[in-house]
Amino acid sequence: MTFELAPELKRDCIELVDWQLCKVLLLNDSQYPWFILVPRVDNLKEIIDLSQSQQSLFWSESAKLSELLREVFNPDKLNIAALGNMVPQLHVHHIARFTNDIAWPNPVWGLHPAVPYSNEQLISLKKALAL
């Protein structure tokens, strides 16, 4: 069986790059630097469904993304969460939060309608991330 990204993630995200284990996505909402890691392994719901070696690689890639977000965005807080209530496929959100963002200090989910990135914003963001 070939890895397939959940339809909701395909609809709501921009695919940036494939790392060794995970696909790196950008949620198409320019109000927050909101990235998602999705292990490219079929039928996963939980991190514990990964093998031990895959878990180690996942945490390494999560740390790599977190360090990149801190370096590029200098957020007040990094929020990392794996909820999966609406999209059961294992995916882990990495969101750079700021005390002046429109949702602070509340969670970002469903608080404000998404504002898609412009082509210029995407080009600039990809350049800054060097992915």
C-alpha positions in Angstrom: 0.0 0.0 0.0 1.3 3.4 -1.0 1.3 6.4 1.5 -1.7 8.7 0.9 -2.1 12.1 2.5 -5.5 12.5 4.2 -7.9 14.5 2.0 -8.4 17.2 4.6 -4.6 17.8 4.7 -4.4 17.8 0.9 -7.2 20.4 0.9 -6.0 22.7 3.7 -2.2 22.5 3.3 0.7 23.2 0.9 3.2 20.4 0.6 6.7 21.8 1.2 9.2 19.0 1.3 9.7 15.3 2.2 12.2 14.6 4.9 13.5 11.1 5.6 10.3 10.1 7.5 7.9 13.0 7.3 6.1 15.1 4.8 6.4 18.8 5.8 3.2 20.7 5.2 2.3 24.4 5.6 -1.3 25.1 6.6 -2.6 27.6 4.1 -3.4 30.3 6.7 -1.1 33.3 6.6 -2.2 34.4 10.1 0.2 32.0 11.8 3.4 30.1 10.8 1.6 26.8 11.1 3.4 23.7 9.9 2.4 20.0 10.0 4.6 16.9 10.1 3.0 13.7 8.6 5.0 10.5 8.8 4.8 8.8 5.4 3.7 5.5 6.8 0.2 4.0 6.1 -2.5 3.5 8.6 -1.0 5.5 11.5 -3.1 7.2 14.2 -0.7 7.6 17.1 3.0 8.2 17.5 3.2 4.9 19.3 2.1 3.2 16.1 5.6 4.0 14.7 8.4 1.6 15.3 11.0 2.5 17.8 13.4 3.7 15.1 10.7 5.6 13.4 9.7 7.3 16.7 13.3 8.4 17.2 13.5 9.8 13.6 10.1 11.4 14.1 11.2 13.3 17.2 14.5 14.3 15.5 12.5 15.7 12.6 10.1 17.4 15.0 13.0 19.0 16.8 14.5 20.1 13.4 11.3 21.8 12.4 10.9 23.4 15.8 14.5 24.8 15.7 13.9 26.1 12.2 10.7 27.9 13.3 12.4 29.4 16.2 15.3 30.6 14.0 13.2 32.0 11.2 10.2 33.4 13.2 11.5 34.0 16.7 8.1 33.2 18.3 7.0 33.9 21.8 5.9 30.2 22.1 6.0 27.1 19.9 2.8 25.0 20.1 3.2 21.4 19.1 0.2 19.1 19.1 -1.1 15.8 17.8 -4.9 15.9 18.2 -6.4 13.9 15.3 -10.0 14.3 16.4 -11.0 15.6 13.0 -8.3 14.0 10.8 -7.4 10.6 12.2 -4.2 10.2 10.1 -1.2 10.9 12.3 -0.1 14.5 11.9 1.6 16.8 14.3 1.1 20.6 14.3 4.0 22.9 14.9 2.7 26.5 15.3 4.8 29.6 16.0 2.8 31.8 18.3 3.1 35.4 19.2 1.6 37.4 22.0 0.3 39.8 19.3 -1.3 37.2 17.0 -5.0 37.4 16.5 -5.8 34.3 18.6 -3.4 34.8 21.5 -3.6 33.4 24.1 -6.3 31.0 22.8 -5.8 28.0 20.6 -5.8 28.7 16.9 -8.2 26.0 15.9 -11.5 27.4 14.4 -11.1 30.8 16.1 -10.8 32.8 12.8 -11.3 31.9 9.2 -8.1 31.1 7.3 -6.5 33.7 5.2 -4.6 31.9 2.4 -1.1 32.8 1.5 -0.5 34.9 -1.6 2.1 33.7 -4.1 4.5 36.4 -3.0 4.1 35.4 0.7 4.8 31.7 -0.2 7.9 32.5 -2.3 9.2 34.7 0.6 8.4 32.0 3.2 10.0 29.2 1.2 13.1 31.3 0.7 13.4 32.1 4.4 13.0 28.4 5.4 15.4 27.2 2.7 13.4 24.0 2.4 
